Amino acid sequence: MNVVVIRHSIRNRGGDRLILDYLSFLVSKGHHVIYWTNEINTSFHVEPKIQIRRIFFPGVIGTVIFTLFTKFRSDVVLVDLVVMSLFASVLNQGRVVYLAQDDDRTYYSLPLMRGFIELVFRVVFIFFKVKVIAVSEYLTGQLQKFSRQKIETISNGIDQRIFHREDQSRFLVEKTTSMAVVLYARADFRKGLDVGIKSVEELARLKGINGWELWIIGGGHVTVSVDGLKIKRWGFLKDDDLRAVFSAADIYLLPSRHEGLSLLLLAALACGCVVVGTKAANILTNEQDGLICAVEDWRILASNISRLMDDKGLFEKLKNGGQKLSERYSFRESCEQFEKEILLVANQQLPKRY
């Protein structure tokens, strides 16, 4: 099977990681993959068998023009934005697969843009009949409202060989207090970094600055207005370091406004880091495998962290529940299911190895 992938950029986001992982699996099974992009700026491993090619025209407009006016010689054209699936379908109808990693409406705060994306959903799903794969059951439910055909769900998975609890994490020596709270710094509106910062400041008001510290991962700029709070900035981390950070830390703060199914969430759970988040952490059950509150409720986020600091029994219960939950999301099974679904688009049979 020949697969073409079109994305404007390859960076250090969960979406970039998911695409690269799926493509690595496909080439390991003998499929041919060409990845067209305008920007490569990632620390993620790129499997050498994936052919990375630069789009001929620079900038976002160049990516749009390339997608809109290119008829690809491939069995499948893979994209992960609904607008890109619209552009790709003009000359490649019937071969486009839209891997929905989130509800694209949530990328925008303006109602006008959200309304535009709703219109694109209807055109793509009803007129072009694009094959849609969503990364969680929750996301499938959101998108199914716009489609007459069945949307497939392939839940994101976590590789337990990579992400698991490390009792002797080398980052334990970096921990100078009894509890470390991890916050992912990414400025996208839907990630709720502003909400996370408010919750950290509220936590300092509730508990003071002694006995806990803030660990920041990712590349976003974070300014926390709390004098004397211990803050460590780890930046973007490779898998081994990310596993070690989550294993040494205690709480992963997920303040997102919306998520499809966060890979960082799965990694944190697998490493025994208790998740305190909003309803965007849609696989969690409150007080069973995490503590959940309404979106943008930074006061309750802070209150929930404070509660865990005072209740060791609840902390251990949620840590164990989270690790058990992560075991239900198999990376291998997700990859195999993804291959099966896109082979259907390519009108090819699964090899006899299955």
ABEGO torsion letter per residue (X at the ends): XBBBBBBABBBABAAAAAAAAAAAAAAAAGBBBBBBBABBBBABBBBAABBBBBBABBEAAAAAAAAAABBBBBABBBBABAAAAAAAAAAABGABBBBBABBAAAABABAAAAAAAAAAAAAAAAAAGBBBBBABAAAAAAAAAABABBBBBBBBBBBAAABBBBAABAAAAABABABBBBBBBBABAAAGAAAAAAAAAAAAAAAEABGBBBBBBEABBBBBBBBGBBBBBAEBBBAAAAAAAAAABABBBBABABBABBAAAAAAAAAGBBBBBBAABAABBBGAAEBBBBBGBAAAAAAAAAAAAABAAAAAAAAAAAAAAAAABBAAAAAAAAAAAAAAAAGBBBBAAX
